[in-house]
Amino acid sequence: MATCAALPLSGCGLFGSGAEIATPSVMSITSGEFTGGVMPPRFTCSAGRPSSPPLGWAGWPSGTKSIALVVDDSNAPITPYVYWIVFNISPATSDILEGQLPPLARQARNSAGTAGYQPPCPSTAGHTYRFTVYALKSVIDLPSGASLQSAWRAIAAAAIGRGRMTASATP
C-alpha cells in the first residue's frame, strides 16, 4: 500500500501516471442522505454496523461503457486514503443503494487491503471525504479484489468523464 500512498493525485482526481483526462465531461454525483455536506454517522465507523451510502449520478458522456466510483480522503496522514473502489458499473445504472452494489459491479481492494466499503473513521475534524464517479470508455478487465493500484491505473486509462461530491464527518 505504500506505493499507492506515494502516488500523487492529478488535478482530475486520478493518480498521476500520464493518464489524465484532457477535457473531461462533467458529471454530477449526489446523496440525499448528506445534509449540508455532512456524512451521517451510520456511514462511518461510529455506527455499530456501518453501511455504504446511497449515491446517484448523472451526466455521463456518450461512449461510456462503464462507471467507476472512488471514495477517498485527501486529508489523511497517508494521502490519499482510499475507502472504496467500485468498477464495472453498467452505464444503465445511475445509482448505488445503501449497503448494496449494482448487479455485476466489482470492488477493488481499498487502502486497508480489503475489497469492499471501509467506513471512514475520523479521529479529528478537518477530513474531507471525496466521492468521485468516473465515466469510462471501456469495461475494466480486472477481477473483484483487484489491487488498489491496478484498479486506479485502469480507471485513469479509461476515464472520459468525472463528477465529485465532498462530505465531512464528525469524530
N, C-alpha and C positions, 0 to 999 in steps of 0.2 A: 504494500500500500504506500510505502514511502515514495516510490516512483510516481505514483498518481498524485500525491500531495505536492511533489516538486514541480509538476507541470503547471504553468501559468494559464489563467483564463484569458482568452482574447476578448476583444470588445463585443463580440457577438455572443459571448457566453459559452464558447466551446474551447476546449483545451487547445492551446497553440500547437499546431503541427503543420502549419501551412495550409490547412484545410478550413478556411474561414468562408462564411457566406459573403459573397461580393456585394450583392444588393438583395438582402433577404426580404421576403414578403412578410408583412407584419400580421401576426395572428393575435387573437385575444385569448386570455385564459382567466377564468373566474371560479369562485366558490361561494355559494350562497351561505356557507357556514362561517366565513371570515368577515366579521363585522368590524369596520374601521381599520382593516389591515392587521387584525389580531387573530391568531390561530387559537381556537378553543382548546382548553386543556385535554379534552378527550382524544386529541390527535397527537399529544405529547406523552413523554414517559411518566408524567404525573397521573395519568389515568391507570387504573388497575389493569385494564385490557384495552390498550390504545388501538385505534384502527386508522387506516389511511383515510385522508379526507376526500370528500366528493369534489370533483373538478370538472369543469366544462370548458370547451374551447371552440373557436370558430375562426374562419378566415384563411384556411389553408389554401395554397395556390394550386392551380391546375397542374397536373403532373405528379401530384402527391400520391405515392404508392403505400406509405405507412406513416404512422405518427409515433413519436417517442416523447417521454416525459422524464425530466430530471428534477429532483428535489435536492437542494444543497444549501449550505451555509457558508457564505464567503467571509464571515467574521470569525470562524472557528480558528483555534490555535494552529491546526493543520488545515491549510486552505487549499482548495475548498473541501469541505467535508460533505460527502455525498450520502444522503439518506435513502434515496430510492431512484432506480432507473428502470423504466418500463419501456419496452420497444416492441415493434411489430404490431402496433395497434392499427386496426383497419381504418382507412380514411372514411369509411361509412359510419364510424363511431365518433361521437362528438363529446363523450364524457366518460368519466370513471365514477362509479357509485362508491359510496362509503364502504370501506373494508373489502372491496372486490376488484378484480381485474376484468377487463373486457375479454371476450372469447378469443382464444389463440394468442393473446399477448404474452410476452415473455419478460422476465425480470433478470437483470444483471446483478452481480454482487455489488453491495454498497461499500462504504469505507470501513464498516465493521467486518466485512468479508462474508456477509450472508446475503442471499438472494431474497429480496422482499423489502417491505417498508420497515425502516428503522425509525421509530418516533423520535423527533428532536427532544433533547433533554437540556434545556437552557439552565446553566448554573448561575449565570449573571445576565443582566439586562444588556441590550445592545446587539443582540444577534438578529440578523435579518435572514429569513429563510426564503429562498428563491424557488419558485415553481415555474419551470420553463418547459414549454411544449415546442417540439420541433416537427415541421413537415419534412418528410424525407422523400427523395426521388427513387428510392428502392426499398425493398424489404431487407432487413439485416439478416445475414446468414450466420447467426450465432445461436447457440442453444440457451435455454434458460440456465441461469447460474454462470453465464459467461463472466469473465473478469471485468472489473470496472474499467480498466484501461482499454481493453479491446472494444467494449461497448461504446465508450466515449469516442474512440477513433472512428468507428463505423458511423456513428451519428454525425460526427464532424464532416466525414467524407460525403455523406448523403444529404445533408441539410439544405433545404431550399426556402425555408421559412421558419419564423420563430416568434413566440409570444412569451411574455413573462409577467408574473404577478409576484409580489413580495408580501410577506407577513412577519409579524413578530410574535413572540410567545413570552409569557411571564415565567420566571423561575419559581 
